[in-house]
Amino acid sequence: MMYNSDNFFAEQTLLMVSNELLGQMSDARIIDTLLKSDLKGLPQRPIWVDGCGLSRNDLFTPQDFVWLLDTLQKKFGLARMKGILPTGGTGTQTSYYREDAGFIFAKTGSLSGVAALSGYLITKKGHPLLFSILINNYTGSGGSVRRQMEQWIHHIRDGY
């Protein structure tokens, strides 16, 4: 799901986790359980209604995504996270971040009027950074917004 987004599979995975842990398939119950256990440290409690991420009712903050990335890196290590997330020119970043390939490892997200990118960035000075960009309510081209995000990532990578 990290390289080629499959929202239907994401929803089904959440339901399978629910069935395994709770004995029934229920988005609401497994989300509540996860928020009270594995995700209880999220800095801002999200509004989370489904597994596919396509609902405008799902509300997570960039701070939550950075917390999750930090938690995963501490648990599994940066090398493993780099192997899971696409880098520039691959997966959902096929048309973006080509010059940053091998230095950015991130997941994209999009809905009409919404663009997101969260992951790890290795700066030109070798500093690993965690980041999350969420842009919403834009009215122009999604491609234009993603190019602006790409320019900002280049600026951060060059400057830090």
C-alpha positions in Angstrom: 0.0 0.0 0.0 2.9 2.3 0.4 4.1 2.2 -3.2 0.7 1.9 -4.9 -2.1 3.2 -2.9 -5.0 0.8 -2.6 -7.7 2.3 -0.4 -10.0 -0.7 -0.7 -7.2 -2.9 0.6 -6.5 -0.5 3.4 -10.1 -0.6 4.5 -10.2 -4.4 4.3 -7.0 -4.6 6.3 -8.4 -2.5 9.1 -11.5 -4.8 9.2 -9.3 -7.9 9.3 -7.3 -6.5 12.2 -10.7 -5.8 13.9 -11.8 -9.4 13.3 -8.5 -10.8 14.6 -8.3 -8.6 17.8 -12.0 -8.1 18.6 -13.7 -11.1 17.0 -15.8 -8.9 14.8 -15.3 -6.6 11.8 -16.0 -3.1 13.0 -14.2 0.0 11.9 -15.5 2.0 14.9 -14.5 -0.5 17.5 -11.0 -1.2 16.2 -10.3 2.5 15.7 -11.4 3.2 19.3 -9.3 0.3 20.6 -6.2 1.4 18.6 -6.6 5.0 19.8 -6.7 3.8 23.4 -3.7 1.4 23.1 -1.1 1.6 20.3 -1.9 5.1 19.4 -2.6 6.6 22.8 0.5 8.8 22.6 -0.7 10.8 19.6 -0.3 14.4 20.5 -3.7 15.5 19.2 -6.5 12.9 19.3 -7.6 12.5 15.7 -11.1 12.0 14.3 -10.8 8.7 12.5 -13.8 7.0 10.8 -12.5 4.5 8.3 -9.5 2.5 7.1 -9.3 3.8 3.5 -8.6 7.4 4.3 -11.0 8.7 1.7 -13.5 10.2 4.1 -13.4 13.9 4.6 -14.3 13.1 8.2 -10.9 11.6 8.9 -8.9 14.4 10.6 -5.3 13.8 11.6 -2.7 16.6 12.1 0.8 16.8 10.8 2.0 16.5 14.4 0.2 13.2 14.7 1.9 11.9 11.5 5.3 13.0 12.8 4.7 11.3 16.1 3.7 8.1 14.3 6.8 8.2 12.0 9.0 8.8 15.1 7.4 5.9 16.9 7.9 3.6 14.0 11.5 4.6 13.5 12.3 4.0 17.2 10.6 0.6 17.0 11.8 -0.7 13.7 14.8 1.6 12.8 15.2 4.0 10.0 16.7 1.4 7.6 13.5 -0.6 7.7 11.3 2.4 7.3 13.3 3.4 4.3 12.6 0.0 2.8 8.8 0.4 3.4 8.3 3.9 2.0 8.8 4.9 -1.6 11.6 7.3 -2.5 11.8 9.9 -5.2 10.7 8.6 -8.6 9.0 5.5 -7.2 5.6 4.4 -6.1 3.2 7.3 -5.5 6.2 9.6 -6.0 6.9 8.4 -9.6 6.8 11.9 -11.1 8.3 13.7 -8.1 11.4 14.0 -6.0 13.6 12.3 -8.6 16.7 14.4 -7.7 16.0 13.5 -4.0 15.8 9.7 -4.7 17.5 7.9 -1.9 17.1 10.9 0.4 13.3 11.2 0.8 11.2 8.3 2.0 7.5 9.3 2.2 3.9 8.5 1.6 1.6 10.8 -0.4 -2.0 11.3 0.1 -4.6 13.2 -1.8 -8.3 14.0 -2.1 -9.9 16.7 -4.1 -8.5 20.0 -2.7 -6.1 18.1 -0.4 -2.5 17.1 -0.8 -0.3 15.4 1.8 3.2 14.1 2.2 4.7 12.6 5.3 8.0 10.8 5.9 11.7 11.0 6.4 14.2 13.3 4.6 18.0 13.1 4.8 19.5 16.5 4.3 22.6 17.3 2.2 24.4 17.6 5.5 23.3 14.1 6.5 20.7 15.1 9.0 17.6 12.9 9.2 14.4 14.8 9.5 10.8 13.7 10.0 8.2 15.8 8.3 4.5 16.1 7.4 2.9 18.5 5.0 -0.9 18.7 4.7 -2.4 21.3 2.4 -6.1 21.6 2.0 -8.8 23.8 0.5 -6.7 24.7 -2.6 -8.7 25.3 -5.8 -6.0 25.0 -8.5 -4.2 22.0 -9.9 -3.1 19.2 -7.6 0.0 18.8 -9.7 0.9 22.5 -9.1 0.5 22.1 -5.3 2.6 18.9 -5.3 5.3 20.8 -7.3 5.3 23.5 -4.7 5.7 20.9 -2.0 8.6 19.4 -4.0 10.3 22.8 -4.2 9.9 23.2 -0.4 11.4 19.8 0.2 14.4 20.7 -2.0 14.8 23.9 0.0 14.8 22.0 3.3 17.1 19.3 2.0 19.6 22.0 0.7 19.4 24.2 3.8 19.7 21.8 6.7 
